[in-house]
């Protein structure tokens, strides 16, 4: 079975150091794929943000700056770190960043192997946990899509699948439901009631008068004060106070479904 490559960067201000480490990794650890290298802090920061590596081989001194300056500039550290340096004085500080290991130059092949094996184990474990979480999330999402809601009308109750509701609009003390098949239904409770009831089902208030199912948002337009375009090409208003929160919810919802 082919194991998935681990994406790595080498960050070292010395060309010989980058080349030597790259050669050792290619020769002894083919699962580690070094996709790029950096010689200074600015390049390193840009590559980390662009490439989203799983593992970084990091020298302490990066020209006039240090690796710690780089790490402190990052909002979060989602990758594993193996320090590779000629300076032995920074080991304690290095492990404050949960480093896998602190290797001194010239590189000992056996110590490099131990560090890489530890990094791979930690990355594989992290990946497995993320995969399980995503799987359980999809199961929960699927189960939710099977849920129904009872809508109170003048003649009784209509049982509808929540997944079939595209959006709801306030009409005084009543709420009008619009469904994916184009049908409409006026129900005898206000929009706030249904906002609370549907809050766990990817519904969000885009405006005082409108509650939308984020699954059916085609796009959010910032022009003309802001509005939503739904899958049926209907445009719905977005209030200024709701726009930022709504954008975040749409991005999160698109990641999950």
C-alpha positions in Angstrom: 0.0 0.0 0.0 1.3 3.4 -1.0 1.5 5.7 2.1 0.4 9.2 1.6 3.3 11.7 1.3 4.0 14.1 4.1 4.3 17.7 2.9 7.4 19.4 4.4 9.5 22.6 4.2 13.2 23.2 4.9 13.9 26.6 6.4 17.6 27.4 6.8 19.6 30.5 5.9 22.5 28.4 4.6 22.2 26.9 1.1 24.5 24.0 2.0 22.3 23.2 5.0 19.2 23.1 2.9 20.8 21.0 0.2 22.4 18.5 2.6 19.1 17.9 4.5 17.1 17.6 1.4 19.5 15.0 0.0 19.3 12.9 3.3 15.5 13.0 3.3 15.3 11.9 -0.4 17.8 9.1 0.3 16.4 7.7 3.6 12.9 9.1 4.0 11.0 9.1 0.7 7.7 9.6 2.4 8.8 13.1 3.3 8.1 15.4 0.3 10.0 18.6 0.6 7.9 20.9 -1.6 10.0 24.1 -1.0 12.7 25.8 1.0 13.3 29.2 2.5 16.3 31.1 3.6 14.7 34.0 5.5 11.8 34.8 7.7 9.6 36.5 5.2 9.9 33.8 2.6 9.3 31.2 5.3 6.2 32.9 6.6 4.8 33.2 3.1 5.4 29.5 2.3 3.9 28.3 5.5 0.7 30.2 4.8 0.6 29.2 1.1 1.7 25.6 1.3 0.2 24.6 4.7 3.0 22.0 5.4 2.6 19.2 7.8 6.3 19.2 8.9 9.0 21.9 9.0 12.7 21.4 9.4 13.8 24.7 11.0 17.1 26.3 11.6 17.4 28.7 14.6 19.1 31.6 12.9 17.4 33.0 9.8 19.7 35.9 8.9 19.3 38.7 11.5 16.0 37.0 12.8 15.4 33.7 14.7 13.0 30.9 14.2 11.2 32.0 17.3 10.4 35.3 15.7 8.9 33.4 12.8 6.8 31.1 15.1 5.5 33.9 17.2 4.3 35.8 14.1 2.1 32.9 13.1 -1.5 32.9 14.4 -1.4 29.2 14.9 1.0 26.3 14.5 -0.7 23.4 12.8 2.5 21.6 11.7 5.2 19.6 13.4 8.7 21.0 13.9 12.1 19.5 13.8 14.8 22.0 14.6 18.1 21.4 12.7 20.8 23.9 13.9 24.4 24.4 14.8 23.4 26.3 17.9 22.8 24.1 21.0 21.8 27.0 23.3 18.2 27.2 22.3 16.9 23.7 22.9 14.8 24.5 26.0 13.0 27.3 24.2 12.6 25.2 21.1 10.6 22.6 23.0 8.2 25.3 24.2 6.8 25.1 20.7 6.2 21.3 21.1 9.1 20.5 18.7 9.6 16.8 17.8 13.3 17.0 18.2 16.4 19.3 18.3 19.1 18.1 16.0 22.6 19.6 15.9 24.7 20.0 12.8 26.4 18.1 11.3 23.3 15.9 11.1 23.5 12.4 12.6 21.6 10.1 10.3 20.3 7.9 13.1 19.0 10.9 15.1 17.4 12.2 12.0 15.7 8.9 11.4 14.4 8.8 15.0 13.0 12.4 14.7 11.4 11.7 11.3 9.7 8.5 12.6 8.4 10.4 15.6 7.1 13.2 13.3 5.4 10.7 10.9 3.7 8.9 13.9 2.4 12.2 15.3 1.1 13.4 11.9 -0.6 10.1 11.1 -2.3 10.0 14.5 -3.5 13.6 14.0 -4.8 12.7 10.5 -6.6 9.7 11.7 -8.4 11.6 14.4 -9.4 14.3 11.9 -10.7 11.7 9.5 -12.8 10.1 12.3 -14.2 13.5 13.3 -15.1 14.3 9.7 -16.8 10.9 9.3 -18.9 11.4 12.4 -19.8 14.9 11.3 -21.1 13.6 8.0 -23.1 10.9 9.8 -24.7 13.6 12.0 -25.4 15.8 8.9 -27.0 12.8 7.1 -29.3 12.0 10.1 -30.3 15.6 10.4 -31.4 15.7 6.8 -33.9 12.9 7.6 -35.7 15.1 10.2 -39.1 16.5 9.8 -40.8 19.5 11.3 -44.5 20.1 12.0 -45.8 23.3 10.6 -49.0 24.7 12.1 -51.6 25.9 9.6 -55.2 27.1 9.8 -56.4 23.6 9.1 -53.9 21.5 11.1 -50.3 20.5 10.7 -48.1 19.9 7.7 -45.1 17.5 8.2 -42.2 18.5 6.0 -38.6 17.5 5.7 -36.3 20.2 7.0 -33.9 19.6 4.1 -36.7 20.8 1.7 -37.0 24.2 3.3 -35.1 26.8 1.3 -36.0 29.9 3.3 -38.6 31.5 5.5 -39.9 35.1 5.5 -41.8 37.0 8.2 -45.3 38.2 7.6 -46.2 39.9 10.9 -47.1 37.1 13.4 -47.0 34.5 10.6 -44.2 32.9 8.7 -44.1 32.0 5.0 -42.1 28.9 4.2 -40.7 28.5 0.6 -39.6 25.0 -0.4 -37.1 23.6 -2.9 -39.9 22.5 -5.2 -41.3 26.0 -5.4 -44.3 25.4 -3.1 -45.1 27.9 -0.3 -46.9 27.6 3.0 -48.1 30.2 5.4 -47.9 29.1 9.0 -49.3 30.6 12.2 -46.2 31.2 14.2 -43.7 34.1 14.0 -40.2 33.9 12.4 -38.4 34.0 15.8 -40.1 30.8 16.8 -38.7 29.0 13.8 -35.3 30.6 14.0 -34.9 29.0 17.5 -36.3 25.7 16.2 -34.0 25.4 13.2 -30.9 26.9 14.7 -29.1 23.5 14.6 -30.0 22.8 11.0 -27.8 25.3 9.1 -30.4 28.0 9.1 -29.4 31.6 9.7 -31.1 35.0 10.0 -29.9 37.1 7.0 -32.3 40.0 7.8 -35.0 40.8 10.3 -37.5 39.4 7.9 -35.7 36.4 6.5 -34.3 33.1 7.7 -32.3 31.1 5.1 -31.2 27.5 4.8 -27.4 27.9 4.1 -27.4 24.7 2.0 -29.2 26.6 -0.7 -27.2 29.8 -0.8 -25.6 30.2 -4.2 -23.6 33.3 -3.4 -23.4 36.4 -1.2 -23.1 39.7 -3.0 -21.6 42.7 -1.2 -22.8 45.2 -3.8 -26.1 47.2 -3.4 -25.9 47.0 0.4 -25.5 43.2 0.3 -27.9 40.4 -0.7 -28.1 36.6 -1.1 -28.7 34.7 -4.3 -30.4 31.4 -3.6 -30.3 28.2 -5.7 -33.6 29.2 -7.3 -32.0 32.6 -8.3 -34.3 34.4 -5.8 -32.5 37.4 -4.2 -32.9 37.9 -0.4 -31.8 40.9 1.6 -28.8 40.9 4.0 -28.6 43.5 6.8 -25.3 45.2 7.6 -25.4 43.9 11.1 -25.8 40.3 9.9 -23.4 40.2 7.0 -20.1 39.4 8.7 -21.6 36.6 10.8 -23.5 35.3 7.8 -20.3 35.2 5.7 -18.5 33.2 8.4 -21.4 30.7 8.7 -21.6 30.2 4.9 -17.9 29.4 4.7 -18.1 27.0 7.6 -21.2 25.3 6.2 -19.6 24.8 2.8 -16.6 23.1 4.5 -18.9 20.6 6.3 -21.3 19.5 3.6 
